[in-house]
Amino acid sequence: MSVTRQEVLDGLSKVRSPRGTGLIDSKVLSEIAVNGDKVFFSINVEASEVRAWETVRAQAEAAVRAIPGVAVAMVALTAERKPGAAAPSSPQRPAQGIPPASAHRHPHNPAGSPMSRQAEIPGVAAVIAVASGKGGVGKSTTALNLALGLRDLGLRVGLLDADIYGPSVPRLTGIREKPQLNDAKKMVPIERFGLAIMSIGFLVDEDTAMIWRGPMVMSAITQMLRDVAWGTLDVLVVDMPPGTGDAQLTLAQSVPLKGAVIVSTPQDLSLIDARRGLAMFKKVNVPVLGIVENMSFFQCPHCGTRSDIFGHGGARHEAERLGVPFLGEIPLHMSIRETSDSGNPVVESEPAGPHAAIYRAIGERIRERLQDAIAAA
Ligand code: ADP
């Protein structure tokens, strides 16, 4: 039976805020999202108060988890900084709504690299983002097949679907089951195709995902990074939400990224969007590992003839011009679409085929760039 919102409020009634008032009366709670036996909400406070509220966050999460019938409780602490206010001292758990990189300069790292302020994820050697300037360019398809390509190189790989507005990994992988909690109350990722996979889509319906906004989105993602028992991974591939708005920028800052891969189609518009993606990662000092041109050319499924219907090569050109590596081009091909949409990605279902070879070659280039991080782990 589903837990009710009222039961959650009752469970929270004894939790007090640092201001001495009851948590519920403190006007800091977001909407409470309940989905069956899973409860999600955030506590939104000013950045200067974050440290004091971390205990309250933990108490609230424990209180909700103790309600009979609740299997998963995720309470996120989100912080917004008033313009002109001093940067907060960092809490134990990373606060969200992190201000621009310039506000976070580290004395030994004037570039303000996210690595200087974000705790790495224990056991995970390298986290990389797969991003796109807009939706529908094949970002998720690329992220999954790239993860499989890296797996084929002998690496231990995880995939986090952080596309919280439209999680597509359940569809692309055919995963229907829900993640279980381990003894430490961490969610255990689903193992499929030899990958450790986690998606917000495993926990909530797409409709619920849509109503998550702003800081809550970001903190749900950071919690998925940290409250999931990822185990030992060489690479964790994060399928980012599409676009280059504030949500993406903050996410790029709050995740300890070793690099980013930008997916673009050859059309001009998408390349303009891809440029925005490059600028975004540059702003937060995340190295761009390169650009992938997806739906680069049309390959006839019958005769194999190649047609450059979109004026192919735009992304390679753009990458050269901008001085970032070009990682490879993936054709627009029925078998990529069909295998993706039926939950059986092409690298898995046609491992000896030409498409799998392309994803593996892209994986090789990325592995080279991550070599130091993987070797050091
Ligand atoms: P995004 O994550 O950018 O929104 P998706 O990965 O969900 O995009 O892909 C959008 C659609 O395009 C899906 O139906 C997918 O199967 C299809 N698609 C992606 N890449 C290719 C490709 N190279 N060839 C054919 N279809 C593709």
Boltz pocket constraint, residues with backbone or C-beta under 6 A from the ligand:
constraints:
  - pocket:
      binder: B
      contacts: [[A, 132], [A, 134], [A, 135], [A, 136], [A, 137], [A, 138], [A, 139], [A, 140], [A, 141], [A, 142], [A, 168], [A, 242], [A, 294], [A, 295], [A, 330], [A, 331], [A, 332], [A, 333], [A, 334], [A, 336], [A, 337], [A, 338], [A, 340], [A, 341]]
      max_distance: 6.0
